[in-house]
C-alpha cells in the first residue's frame, strides 16, 4: 500500500518546483502578535533539546526563553516548534492519515503544504505486513529499519503533527513510545494551528524527503521478506505494557482490572450506527465505556487543559487512580485518549492495537450494545 501511495504521488512531485515556500493569506509579519486567547507554556529542564516558554495575551508580543522540553508533557506548541525548528537534534514528522471515506491523500497533501524540514511518516506503510488488520504495529526490527531510513536516531527529539490538529499524530507518538523512545511530542493543534499562527509552510518536498519516505517503505518490505537492512541508526527497546492484544482484552472482561475506554463515536459504541468497514459487527466490548476522542480537544483541535480533561473522565465514571486501557476503530484515535491521560500523569496507558476492527470481526469475541 505504501509503495503504491508513493508511486502515485511521485509524478505530482515532479510537476512542482522544489523548495517553494508559501505564506498563508493570514500571515502576520514578525514580530508575531498573538491572535488567540491567553496561552502559557512551561517545561522543565530535561535533556538537550532546546525549548521555549511562551506567554501570550491578545495584543501582547510572544516572548521566548531557552529551556529544555520535558517528557512529562506530551505536546508542544507551534511557537515552541518554530523557535526550535533548526535544532539539528530535532526531527519533525508529518504523520497525517485520514479515514478511507474522506478520500484524502496524505502524501499528496504533504507535498502541497508541510512544515519546513518535516519528513513524511506513512501510518499505513510503517506497519505489520503479516496481518490484514490496518496499520498494526510493526515488529521492532521493521520499525527500527523504517525510522532509520528516515534519518532518525535515538539522540533525536521527535515532534509529530498531522493535517487535522491532533488525530493520527497521536498514533505515531504512541508508536515511538512503545519502542522505547520517550523524547517524542505531538504538535498541539497540528498543521492548522501552525498556519493560523502565521508560520511558513513549504510546498513540494525535496528529493531527499521523498527518497527517505520511499526508503522507509522499502525497508519495511525487506524486513518482512527476511532481508537485511542497513544501516540501522535507531535502536528499539520494546515496552510491552503499552500495547494490548485481543486475549488481554478478553481476560480483562472477567478480571476488570483495567477500566476500558472506547474512543469511537457514541452511536458506533451503542451499536446503532454501522461500522465503516464491512463485516464488522456493531457494538462494544462488554464493560467498556465510551469517551469519543473529540472530547479530548477544544475547538481549535488542541489538547484540553488538565482540569478540563479531568472533568471529562470523571463525568464518564473513570477513576484516574485505577489502570486504564483504550481502544477505538483501528488503534488511531485510542492514542488521543492515551495522550490526554498522559497529560494527567498516567504515562502507562496501553492501547488495544487491533481495536474494534479486530474485536468486531472476531466471531468468538463477545459484543454488547446499549439500549435505545
HUHURA-V339146 format. One record per pair of residues at least 12 apart in sequence whose C-alpha atoms are under 10 Angstrom apart, sorted by the first residue. I is the first residue (numbers start at 1). J is the second residue. Records with the same first field share a line. If there is no record, write none. Layout:
BEGIN
I = J, J
END
This chain:
BEGIN
1 = 122, 124, 125, 217
2 = 107, 122, 123, 124, 125, 126, 127, 213, 214, 216, 217, 218, 220, 221
3 = 125, 213, 214, 215, 216, 217, 218, 221
4 = 125
5 = 105, 106, 107, 108, 122, 124, 125, 214
6 = 107, 108, 122, 125, 210, 211, 213, 214, 217
7 = 214
8 = 105, 107, 108
9 = 105, 107, 108, 109, 111, 210
10 = 107, 108, 111, 207, 210, 211, 214
12 = 108, 111, 112, 204
13 = 108, 111, 112, 203, 204, 205, 206, 207, 210
14 = 204, 205, 207
15 = 204
16 = 111, 112, 203, 204, 205
17 = 203, 204, 205, 206
18 = 111, 202, 203, 204, 205, 206, 207
19 = 116, 202, 203, 204, 205, 206, 207
20 = 112, 113, 201, 202, 203, 204, 205, 206
21 = 113, 114, 115, 116, 200, 201, 202, 203, 204
22 = 112, 113, 114, 199, 200, 201, 202, 203
23 = 195, 198, 199, 200, 201, 202
24 = 195, 196, 197, 198, 199, 200, 201
25 = 195, 196, 198
26 = 195, 196, 197, 198, 199
27 = 195, 196, 197, 198, 199, 200
28 = 196, 197, 198, 199
29 = 198, 199
30 = 61, 198, 199
31 = 61, 62, 63
32 = 59, 60, 61, 62, 63, 79, 197, 198, 199
33 = 56, 57, 58, 59, 60, 61, 62, 63, 197, 198
34 = 55, 56, 57, 58, 59, 60, 61, 62, 197, 198
35 = 56, 57, 58, 59, 60, 196, 197, 198
36 = 56, 57, 58, 59, 196, 197
37 = 56, 57, 58
38 = 55, 56, 57, 58, 60
39 = 54, 55, 56, 57, 58, 62, 77
40 = 53, 54, 55, 56, 57, 77
41 = 53, 54, 55, 56, 76, 77, 79, 80
42 = 54, 55, 67, 68, 69, 70, 73, 76
43 = 67, 68, 69, 70, 71, 72, 73, 76
44 = 67, 68, 69, 70, 71, 72, 73
45 = 66, 67, 68, 69, 70, 71
46 = 67, 68, 69, 70, 71, 72
47 = 67, 68, 69, 70, 71, 155, 157, 183
48 = 67, 68, 69, 89, 155, 156, 157
49 = 66, 67, 68, 69, 70, 84, 87, 88, 89, 90, 155, 156, 157, 158, 183
50 = 65, 66, 67, 68, 69, 80, 81, 83, 84, 85, 87, 89, 90, 157
51 = 64, 65, 66, 67, 68, 69, 70, 76, 79, 80, 81, 82, 83, 84, 87
52 = 64, 65, 66, 67, 68, 69, 76, 77, 79, 80, 81, 82, 83, 84
53 = 65, 66, 67, 68, 69, 77, 79, 80
54 = 77, 79, 80
62 = 79
63 = 79
64 = 79, 80, 83
65 = 80, 83
66 = 80, 83, 84
69 = 157, 183, 185
70 = 182, 183, 184, 185
71 = 182, 183, 184, 185
72 = 182, 183, 185, 342, 343, 344, 345, 346, 347
73 = 184, 185, 186, 339, 342, 343, 344, 345, 347
74 = 159, 170, 173, 182, 183, 184, 185, 186, 187, 188, 303, 338, 339, 340, 341, 342, 343, 344, 347
75 = 159, 160, 161, 166, 170, 173, 184, 185, 186, 187, 188, 189, 302, 303, 339, 340, 342, 343
76 = 159, 160, 184, 185, 186, 187, 188, 189, 190
77 = 185, 186, 187, 188, 189, 190, 193, 194, 302
78 = 187, 188, 189, 190, 191, 193, 194, 195, 196, 197, 199
79 = 187, 188, 193, 194, 197, 199
80 = 187
81 = 115, 159, 187, 188, 194
82 = 115, 116, 194, 199, 200
85 = 115, 116, 117, 118, 159
86 = 116, 117
87 = 156, 157
88 = 156, 157
89 = 152, 153, 154, 155, 156, 157, 158
90 = 117, 152, 153, 155, 156, 157, 158, 159, 183, 184
91 = 117, 118, 119, 150, 151, 152, 153, 156, 157, 158, 159, 160, 184
92 = 115, 116, 117, 118, 119, 120, 121, 152, 157, 158, 159, 160, 161, 184, 185, 186, 187
93 = 114, 115, 117, 118, 119, 120, 121, 122, 150, 158, 159, 160, 161, 162, 169, 172, 186, 187
94 = 106, 107, 110, 114, 115, 117, 118, 119, 120, 121, 122, 123, 159, 160, 161, 162, 163, 168, 169, 172, 190, 191
95 = 107, 110, 118, 119, 120, 121, 122, 123, 124, 159, 160, 161, 162, 163, 167, 168, 169, 170, 171, 172, 173
96 = 109, 110, 120, 121, 122, 123, 160, 161, 162, 163, 164, 165, 166, 167, 168, 169, 172, 190, 191
97 = 121, 122, 123, 124, 162, 163, 164, 167, 168, 169, 171, 332
98 = 123, 162, 163, 164, 167, 168
99 = 276
100 = 276, 277
101 = 276
106 = 120, 121, 122, 123, 162, 163
107 = 120, 121, 122, 205, 210, 213
108 = 204, 205
109 = 163, 203, 204
110 = 162, 163, 202, 203, 204, 205
111 = 202, 203, 204, 205, 206, 209, 210
112 = 201, 202, 203, 204, 205
113 = 163, 191, 195, 200, 201, 202, 203, 204, 205
114 = 161, 162, 163, 191, 194, 195, 200, 201, 202, 203, 204, 205
115 = 161, 190, 191, 194, 195, 199, 200, 201, 202, 203
116 = 199, 200, 201, 202, 203, 205
117 = 201, 202, 205, 206, 209
118 = 159, 160, 161, 201, 202, 205, 209
119 = 150, 151, 160, 205, 206, 208, 209, 210, 212, 213
120 = 150, 160, 205, 209, 210, 212, 213, 214, 216
121 = 146, 147, 150, 160, 161, 162, 169, 172, 212, 213, 216, 217
122 = 135, 146, 172, 213, 214, 216, 217
123 = 135, 136, 137, 168, 169, 171, 172, 332
124 = 136, 137, 217
125 = 138, 146, 213, 214, 216, 217, 218, 220, 221
126 = 138, 139, 142, 143, 145, 146, 147, 172, 216, 217, 218, 219, 220, 221
127 = 139, 142, 143, 146, 217, 220, 221
128 = 142, 143, 220, 221, 224
129 = 142, 220, 221, 223, 224, 225
130 = 224
132 = 358
133 = 330, 353, 354, 355, 357, 358
134 = 329, 330, 331, 353, 354, 357, 358
135 = 330, 331, 332, 353, 354
136 = 330, 331, 332, 353, 354, 355
137 = 171, 172, 175, 178, 243, 331, 353, 354
138 = 175, 220, 224
139 = 179, 220, 223, 224, 236, 238
140 = 178, 179, 235, 236, 237, 238
141 = 219, 220, 223, 224, 228, 229, 232, 234, 235, 236
142 = 216, 217, 219, 220, 221, 222, 223, 224, 229
143 = 175, 176, 179, 216, 219, 220, 223, 234, 235, 236
144 = 179, 216, 219, 220, 223, 229, 232, 233, 234, 235, 236, 237
145 = 215, 216, 217, 218, 219, 220, 221, 222, 223, 228, 229, 230, 231, 232, 233, 234, 235, 236
146 = 212, 213, 214, 215, 216, 217, 218, 219, 220, 221, 223, 229, 232, 234
147 = 176, 212, 213, 215, 216, 217, 219, 220, 232, 233, 234, 235
148 = 212, 215, 216, 219, 229, 230, 231, 232, 233, 234, 235
149 = 211, 212, 213, 214, 215, 216, 217, 218, 219, 220, 229, 230, 231, 232, 233, 234
150 = 208, 209, 210, 211, 212, 213, 214, 215, 216, 217, 233, 234
151 = 209, 212, 216, 232, 233, 234
152 = 232, 233, 234
153 = 181, 232, 233, 234, 235
154 = 180, 181, 182, 183, 233, 234, 235, 236
155 = 181, 183, 233, 234
156 = 181, 183, 184, 234
157 = 181, 182, 183, 184, 185
158 = 173, 176, 181, 182, 183, 184, 185, 186, 187
159 = 172, 173, 183, 184, 185, 186, 187, 188
160 = 172, 173, 184, 185, 186, 187, 188, 190
161 = 173, 185, 186, 187, 188, 189, 190, 191, 192, 194
162 = 186, 187, 188, 189, 190, 191, 192
163 = 189, 190, 191, 192, 193
164 = 189, 190, 191, 192, 193, 300, 301
165 = 186, 187, 188, 189, 190, 191, 192, 193, 194, 297, 300, 301, 302, 303
166 = 186, 187, 188, 189, 190, 191, 192, 293, 294, 296, 297, 300, 301, 302, 303, 333, 336, 339
167 = 186, 189, 190, 293, 294, 297, 301, 332, 333, 334, 335, 336
168 = 186, 331, 332, 333, 334, 335, 336
169 = 185, 186, 187, 188, 190, 332, 333, 335, 336
170 = 185, 186, 187, 332, 333, 334, 335, 336, 337, 338, 339, 340
171 = 186, 331, 332, 333, 334, 335, 336, 338, 339, 351
172 = 184, 185, 186, 332, 335
173 = 185, 186, 335, 336, 339
174 = 186, 242, 243, 332, 334, 335, 336, 338, 339, 349, 350, 351
175 = 242, 243, 335
176 = 236, 237, 238, 239
177 = 236, 237, 238, 239, 242, 347
178 = 236, 237, 238, 239, 240, 241, 242, 243, 350, 351
179 = 235, 236, 237, 238, 239, 240, 242
180 = 235, 236, 237, 238, 239, 240
181 = 234, 235, 236, 237, 238, 239
185 = 339
186 = 303, 339
187 = 302, 303
188 = 297, 300, 301, 302, 303, 304
189 = 297, 298, 299, 300, 301, 302, 303
190 = 300, 301, 302
192 = 300, 301
193 = 300, 301, 302
196 = 300
239 = 348, 350
240 = 350
241 = 348, 349, 350, 351
242 = 325, 338, 347, 348, 349, 350, 351, 352, 353
243 = 325, 326, 348, 349, 350, 351, 352, 353, 354
244 = 325, 326, 327, 349, 350, 351, 352, 353, 354, 355
245 = 350, 351, 352, 353, 354, 355, 358, 359
246 = 352, 353, 354, 355, 356, 358, 359, 362, 365
247 = 365
248 = 352
249 = 285, 286, 325, 327, 352, 355, 359, 365
250 = 285, 286, 359, 365, 366
252 = 286, 287, 325
253 = 285, 286, 287, 288, 366
254 = 286, 287
256 = 287, 288, 323
257 = 322, 323, 324, 325
258 = 288, 322, 323, 324, 325, 326, 349, 350
259 = 287, 288, 289, 317, 318, 319, 320, 322, 323, 324, 325, 326
260 = 285, 286, 287, 288, 289, 290, 318, 323, 324, 325, 326, 327, 351, 352
261 = 285, 287, 288, 289, 290, 291, 292, 313, 316, 318, 324, 325, 326, 327, 328, 334, 337, 338, 351
262 = 284, 285, 288, 289, 290, 291, 292, 293, 325, 326, 327, 328, 329, 333, 334, 337, 352, 355, 356
263 = 289, 290, 291, 292, 293, 294, 295, 296, 326, 327, 328, 329, 331, 332, 333, 334, 335, 336, 337, 338, 355
264 = 284, 290, 291, 292, 293, 294, 327, 328, 329, 330, 333, 334, 356
265 = 290, 291, 292, 293, 294, 328, 329
266 = 283, 289, 290, 291, 292, 370
267 = 282, 283, 290, 370
268 = 281, 282, 283, 284, 290, 329, 369
269 = 282, 283, 284, 285, 288, 289, 290, 291, 292, 328, 329, 356, 368, 369, 370
270 = 282, 283, 284, 290, 368, 369, 370, 371, 372
271 = 283, 284, 367, 368, 369, 370, 371, 372
272 = 369, 370, 371, 372
275 = 329, 356, 357, 360
276 = 329, 357
277 = 329, 357, 361
278 = 357, 361
279 = 357, 360, 361, 362
280 = 356, 357, 358, 359, 360, 361, 362, 363
281 = 356, 357, 359, 360, 361, 362, 363, 367
282 = 356, 360, 361, 367, 368, 369
283 = 356, 360, 366, 367, 368, 369, 370
284 = 328, 356, 359, 360, 366, 367, 368, 369, 370
285 = 327, 355, 356, 359, 360, 365, 366, 367, 368, 369
286 = 365, 366, 367, 368, 369
287 = 367, 368
288 = 325, 326, 327, 368
289 = 316, 317, 318, 326
290 = 316, 326, 327, 328
291 = 312, 313, 315, 316, 318, 326, 328, 334, 337
292 = 328, 333, 334, 336, 337
293 = 328, 332, 333, 334, 335, 336, 337, 338, 340
294 = 333, 336, 337
295 = 308, 309, 312, 313, 336, 337, 340
296 = 308, 309, 310, 312, 313, 336, 337, 338, 339, 340, 341
297 = 309, 336, 337, 340
303 = 336, 339, 340, 343
304 = 340, 343
305 = 340, 343, 344
306 = 340, 341, 343, 344, 345
307 = 344
309 = 337, 340, 341, 343, 344
310 = 340, 341, 343, 344
313 = 337, 340, 341
320 = 341, 344, 345, 346
321 = 346
322 = 346
323 = 346, 348, 349, 350
324 = 338, 341, 346, 348, 349, 350, 351
325 = 337, 338, 348, 349, 350, 351, 352
326 = 338, 349, 350, 351, 352, 353, 355
327 = 350, 351, 352, 353, 354, 355, 356
328 = 351, 352, 353, 354, 355, 356, 357
329 = 352, 353, 354, 355, 356, 357, 358, 359, 360
330 = 352, 353, 354, 355, 356, 357, 358
331 = 351, 352, 353, 354, 355, 356, 357
332 = 351, 352, 353, 354, 355
333 = 351
334 = 350, 351, 352, 353, 355
335 = 349, 350, 351, 352, 353
337 = 349, 351
338 = 350, 351
END
